[in-house]
Amino acid sequence: MTFRERLRALPAFPRPGLPDLDTEAAPSSPHELFATWMDEAIDAGLLLPHAATLSTADAAGHVHARVLLLKDLTADGWWFASQSTSPKGRDLAANPHAAMTFLWPELGRQVKVTGSAASAGVDASRADFLARSDLSRAVGLVNHQSEPLSSMAEYERAFAEALRAVTADPELVAPDWTAYVLAPTEVEFWQAPDDGPHVRLLYRADADGWTTGLMWP
Ligand SMILES: Cc1cc2nc3c(=O)[nH]c(=O)nc-3n(C[C@H](O)[C@H](O)[C@H](O)COP(=O)(O)O)c2cc1C
């Protein structure tokens, strides 16, 4: 079999018994439906249900994407955290438009959150950093994310120094660590059925809250 044949032989959604998306019974806000879907993904034991692809673009419109973890969901939006000095942080400083895409294949579900991402502020960023384990705080303190690295030994030296610093001072916060909130303008819920068409429900923000509509599969 060629590589192409192997790819094309793969089923799109191999599991029977996928859940339904009852669009008539959908809640009035996408936050509520997302929280339900996340609960179901966690209860189903999915690996990394809180992992999402964050897409950003720089001022010239060049798009960059990477996977990161959802940290919270509040009325303000979908939270994630990273270095403001990283490529994603630089993209967001130049152009706040961003999207987070979640995929829960075992449930036949995708959620696309599109909007504008900004820092949640110094206090929230500090709280996010201090809630991390010592090892994670050390990773965050090392910084230089995505810069060229001459050897793993160089990283290990920097990491060991950062670990010493965070264990010596439990209040130490990496200066560029930032909690971001993606405030959505649109959220799309996509459900694959056992058979039949995909169901797509779009929430769009307007002056009065949210309007919903179906999308062609
Ligand atoms: C499952 C998973 C979770 C990740 N979580 C985060 C995260 O929460 N924050 C983060 O900055 N990077 C996270 N990363 C690393 C990013 O994918 C990426 O490599 C890094 O942030 C640099 O991205 P950038 O160069 O586009 O800014 C995660 C990677 C994976 C695979």
PDBQT file of the ligand as one rigid body, heavy atoms in Angstrom, charges set to zero:
ROOT
HETATM    1  C1  LIG A 301      -0.035  19.064  24.679  1.00  0.00    +0.000 C 
HETATM    2  C2  LIG A 301       0.780  20.321  24.637  1.00  0.00    +0.000 A 
HETATM    3  C3  LIG A 301       0.521  21.330  25.563  1.00  0.00    +0.000 A 
HETATM    4  C4  LIG A 301       1.252  22.511  25.539  1.00  0.00    +0.000 A 
HETATM    5  N1  LIG A 301       0.916  23.514  26.414  1.00  0.00    +0.000 NA
HETATM    6  C5  LIG A 301       1.525  24.719  26.313  1.00  0.00    +0.000 A 
HETATM    7  C6  LIG A 301       1.069  25.822  27.106  1.00  0.00    +0.000 A 
HETATM    8  O1  LIG A 301       0.094  25.733  27.880  1.00  0.00    +0.000 OA
HETATM    9  N2  LIG A 301       1.743  27.010  26.963  1.00  0.00    +0.000 N 
HETATM   10  C7  LIG A 301       2.783  27.149  26.091  1.00  0.00    +0.000 A 
HETATM   11  O2  LIG A 301       3.361  28.246  26.021  1.00  0.00    +0.000 OA
HETATM   12  N3  LIG A 301       3.222  26.132  25.316  1.00  0.00    +0.000 NA
HETATM   13  C8  LIG A 301       2.606  24.923  25.394  1.00  0.00    +0.000 A 
HETATM   14  N4  LIG A 301       3.014  23.883  24.596  1.00  0.00    +0.000 N 
HETATM   15  C9  LIG A 301       4.162  24.113  23.669  1.00  0.00    +0.000 C 
HETATM   16  C10 LIG A 301       3.665  24.825  22.393  1.00  0.00    +0.000 C 
HETATM   17  O3  LIG A 301       3.035  23.882  21.507  1.00  0.00    +0.000 OA
HETATM   18  C11 LIG A 301       4.803  25.513  21.615  1.00  0.00    +0.000 C 
HETATM   19  O4  LIG A 301       5.806  24.584  21.280  1.00  0.00    +0.000 OA
HETATM   20  C12 LIG A 301       5.445  26.658  22.393  1.00  0.00    +0.000 C 
HETATM   21  O5  LIG A 301       4.493  27.376  23.155  1.00  0.00    +0.000 OA
HETATM   22  C13 LIG A 301       6.142  27.625  21.436  1.00  0.00    +0.000 C 
HETATM   23  O6  LIG A 301       5.175  28.187  20.573  1.00  0.00    +0.000 OA
HETATM   24  P1  LIG A 301       5.460  29.480  19.663  1.00  0.00    +0.000 P 
HETATM   25  O7  LIG A 301       6.882  29.381  19.191  1.00  0.00    +0.000 OA
HETATM   26  O8  LIG A 301       4.494  29.347  18.524  1.00  0.00    +0.000 OA
HETATM   27  O9  LIG A 301       5.187  30.691  20.508  1.00  0.00    +0.000 OA
HETATM   28  C14 LIG A 301       2.303  22.681  24.598  1.00  0.00    +0.000 A 
HETATM   29  C15 LIG A 301       2.570  21.656  23.671  1.00  0.00    +0.000 A 
HETATM   30  C16 LIG A 301       1.817  20.498  23.687  1.00  0.00    +0.000 A 
HETATM   31  C17 LIG A 301       2.095  19.436  22.652  1.00  0.00    +0.000 C 
ENDROOT
TORSDOF 0
